Amino acid sequence: MRFDSLALFLQHAYVYPSSNILMFDNSHGLLLGAVRQRLGTDGEIYVCSPRQEKQDFKEFRIVNELGYTKEDTTNIHYISLKDLDENPDRQYSQ
């Protein structure tokens, strides 16, 4: 993916600091890393797995290569589709 296409995607998705983002990332962390970089530590990111079990930090190779540590990613939460069904009242910006 070209960097300008990724920037346009983030602009159209209206990703901004202090957002609560619900996302499905099937790009080994490319989108997750870009959203995390744009949000900083102000917003929350909920990465939903299409599988029944939750994904974890190790599955997102690109985020690891960007140099984020566990402390840098405290605002990233890994959830499953079951978690979405059990907690429908959670508010997401995008």
Secondary structure in CASP SS format (residue, H / E / C, confidence):
PFRMAT SS
TARGET T0000
AUTHOR 0000-0000-0000
METHOD secondary structure of the structure
MODEL  1
M C 1.00
R C 1.00
F H 1.00
D H 1.00
S H 1.00
L H 1.00
A H 1.00
L H 1.00
F H 1.00
L H 1.00
Q H 1.00
H H 1.00
A C 1.00
Y C 1.00
V C 1.00
Y C 1.00
P C 1.00
S C 1.00
S C 1.00
N E 1.00
I E 1.00
L E 1.00
M E 1.00
F C 1.00
D C 1.00
N C 1.00
S C 1.00
H C 1.00
G C 1.00
L H 1.00
L H 1.00
L H 1.00
G H 1.00
A H 1.00
V H 1.00
R H 1.00
Q H 1.00
R H 1.00
L H 1.00
G C 1.00
T C 1.00
D C 1.00
G C 1.00
E E 1.00
I E 1.00
Y E 1.00
V E 1.00
C E 1.00
S E 1.00
P C 1.00
R C 1.00
Q C 1.00
E C 1.00
K C 1.00
Q C 1.00
D C 1.00
F H 1.00
K H 1.00
E H 1.00
F C 1.00
R H 1.00
I H 1.00
V H 1.00
N H 1.00
E H 1.00
L C 1.00
G C 1.00
Y C 1.00
T C 1.00
K C 1.00
E C 1.00
D C 1.00
T C 1.00
T C 1.00
N C 1.00
I E 1.00
H E 1.00
Y E 1.00
I E 1.00
S E 1.00
L H 1.00
K H 1.00
D H 1.00
L H 1.00
D H 1.00
E H 1.00
N C 1.00
P C 1.00
D C 1.00
R C 1.00
Q C 1.00
Y C 1.00
S C 1.00
Q C 1.00
END
